[in-house]
């Protein structure tokens, strides 16, 4: 590489996102980049000319290994939506002036659907203006909803944490007996796609029956039918554990969480903040049945639990970071790195690049055939798809009994 590289992180962080950052940095340096800059808080920070030289933070191999084991976005993230080119060219002129000043040859953006929208628009503007910088997307999202890739880095670690946590909740729920039983409802992230919620089925094994019910957002949710299923289960057992997606909706399109409270916050991409689904359903079941209920919201724990990261996930995150730099160095732009599953047994994967225009603003949902006919559980095909992605562990670097992370002064 003759110029410099700049990398940013965008959208919701994960336990694996910094491994991609490490892959970008190492590959860029190996290919001759003089400097690797990091945008602070993504494209929003770049517009404010906030960036760092990553070589000041990754000074040796230990720093690189710590970065791989550090959850959340080391550079800071954002949810900033670039305007359409015809709406505000000044924003693009400002970004490209900054890229010129920094002599940027490759622009790498690590993120999900909305981040790929940014790559699409910037690469289009580069084509319009004849600008030489190349723009490559690096996949990241625990939601696993990016099109054209078998799966996304970040998902495997989140799925591993969810399967582990659900199993522990199931174990805990049988400790105490209540006269009318106990119903535990676990709320898991997922607005439109149920990949994370379906991972609750990983808790099932020879030493655990798994959750009793799993509800994904791909199918309409019937509250009355849900109540009847819970009532039937409580007639047979003292404890019922349910995994539900935060984004489950009624047949009329309303989110279940909207039944209990109004949703005021909407981000730049028009996404409503979803929270309170488990609380509402726990109150509903308590009122209908009179049993004890618990609402458990995994919230940010499912995306920040680096102590429970999947080794496969961390390795693949590093791999796609390196592949993004390689693609840019070899002349690609307006592309995103995707993961291909080559085999399940033994599990093997590889990378290639796909046109980001076919990925941005699209969503990959759980196939209907991977959900049971009544919509209350996932099939073996779903579990067989996820299980290879959660294999192996990445041991934290422990200091005084607590994991050590790579730290950047805020």
ABEGO torsion letter per residue (X at the ends): XABBBBBBBBEBBBAAAAAAAAAAAAAAAAAGBABBBBBBGEAAAAAAGBBBBAAAABABAAAAAAAAABBEBAAEBBBBBBBBAAABAAAAAAAAAAAAAAGBABBBBBBBAAAAAAAAAAAAAAAAAGBABBBBBBBBBAAGABBGBABBBGAAAAAAAAAAAAAAAAAAAAABBBAAEBBBBBBBBEAABAAAAAAAAAABBAABAEBABBBBAABBBBAAAAAAAAAAAAAABABBBBBBBAABBBAAGBBAAAAABBBABBBAAGBBBBBGAAAAAAAAAAAAAGBBBBBBBAEAAAAABAAABBAAAAAAAAAAAAAAAAAAAAGBBGBBBBBBBABAOBBBBBBBBBBAAAABGBBBBBBAAABBAAGABBBAAAAAAAAAAABEBBBBBBBGGBBBBBBBBX
